[in-house]
Amino acid sequence: MKTNSKTGILTVVSGFSGAGKGTIMNRLSEKYPDTYALSISATTRAPRPGETHGKEYFFVSEEEFQSMIDNHALLEYAQYVNHYYGTPEAYVKQQSEAGKDVILEIEIQGALKVKEARPDTLLLFVTPPGAEELKNRLTERGTETEDVIRSRLSRAWQEAQGVEAYDYLIINDDLETCVEQVHTMIQNEHARVARNHALIERIRTELKGFAKGE
């Protein structure tokens, strides 16, 4: 429960492919719908069957996306397979000011860009208990070839080199336990002194009045 902060906290969740970060985020928002908002990215790719504008993504044209870049309206953006993906700052701000803790799922490079733009961002990195477990999860999906799995494991090794940039490491062994750990970490951030300067100053002012006998 947030008692010291009216503004929501922006949390970036990254992790290896197959670590379960998306599952954690969805379960967290299901369990605490009034507490969290999952950030929605803007993209220039076309909607896939079943996808809705403003739900899975904000679907925009390349011209609109370029305008967002030019107007510094994105916290971060990147290009993948000839399409742009980015995080609209306005949506994050709107949800945060409404008191929601906003969670954003992006890769390390994007996470560091967000941290640079918003130094108060909380960075969480999700990993399974070990590399063998990661390989098993990728294999058990049954949706990818051996070559793709090897590629994802190779990429995971590269991503592992940047874990020290994160605030907390989340070991996803048991989903419900993991979800509660993430929830506790984010909510504890609301009590951090650095996030409560306005409250501290108000209390100081009130105490000064008492000290003067007012």
Buried (B, 14 or more C-beta within 10 A) or exposed (E): EBEEBEBBBBBBBBBBBBBBBBBBBEBBBEEBEEBBBBBBBBBBBEEEEEEEEEEBBBBBEEEEBEEBEEEEBBBBBBEEEEEBBBBBBEBBBEBBEEBBBBBBBBBBEBBBBBBEBBEEBBBBBBBBEEBEBBBEBBEEEEEBEEEEBEEBBEEBEEBBEBBEEBBBEBBBEEEEEBBEBBBEBBBEBBEEEEBBEEBEEEEEEEEEEEEEEE
